[in-house]
Amino acid sequence: MTFNIWVLDLSPLDLSGRVPDVDERFSGTALDIGRWWPFYTPHWASRDAAAARLRVGDGGLGLRIDSDTAPWAPDLDGELRVSHVQTGQFSGPVGTAIGQHRFRDDLVVREEQPEHRGWLVRHGVIEVRMAAIRHPDVMVAFWPIGFESAPDDCGELCIAEIFGSDLDDDGGWVGVGVKPQNDPRLREDFEKVRVDGDLTTMHDYAVEWTPHRVRFFIDGRWVKTVVQSIDYPVQFMLDVYEFPRADGSRDTAALPHVLRVERVRSFPPL
């Protein structure tokens, strides 16, 4: 009989002396399309339907949902609206089922996409500084997923998933953890953690990712450890969603919904 013994490490994230291999500040006049792909899983719909609305420059990235933003794939995902950027793209020919983030079993590729390996990471530290949106129809998220050049390599590191309905005057709930998606080697280990303070201001959300475990942090403070690990390259997924209401209405007075992102960084493993 074999026993594996490990000690839960509650220490804060220590980046002293570490240099990021990429420190994205979105400070140029246009999005760096060598690094980012400004479409939301376009193989399941089209680039036109899945294109992000965004701005870059002083203050970082703003991903925007406007009054005239259309649902990205109505026959597949209802009236969900999204503005999104990702750092990779892999999918197969039209008519095949080969593609990243298979959120339904019946998906087939509708528009062929070029392969894009903009910013892929395997182990180390991944960090985003962003601000949530306090609105009941909105969710913002940063959720690296497997590049999926092999079909099982599709797990998710959910660094931050924040519903506007989970925010209040004193703080809010932030979803963190590992989601298998369709990776049979992983089990879901995901939870919402309570964070004090105004989450509509900038906060740091990070993971320290090793071959054996993943530690999650908010503003450098440890919040969760998952004792399993994704062991393949991931691409970054960064987005704002507007969910449909049951009566079909929209709160147009609250628009645009803008996810503000000050920076995204990755640090190589020690």
Helices and strands as residue ranges (DSSP letters): E 22-24, G 42-44, H 47-50, E 54-55, E 61-65, H 74-77, E 81-86, E 88-89, E 116-117, E 120-121, E 124-131, E 138-142, E 145-146, E 156-163, G 164-166, E 171-179, E 189-196, E 203-209, E 214-218, E 221-226, E 234-235, E 237-242, G 252-254, E 257-267
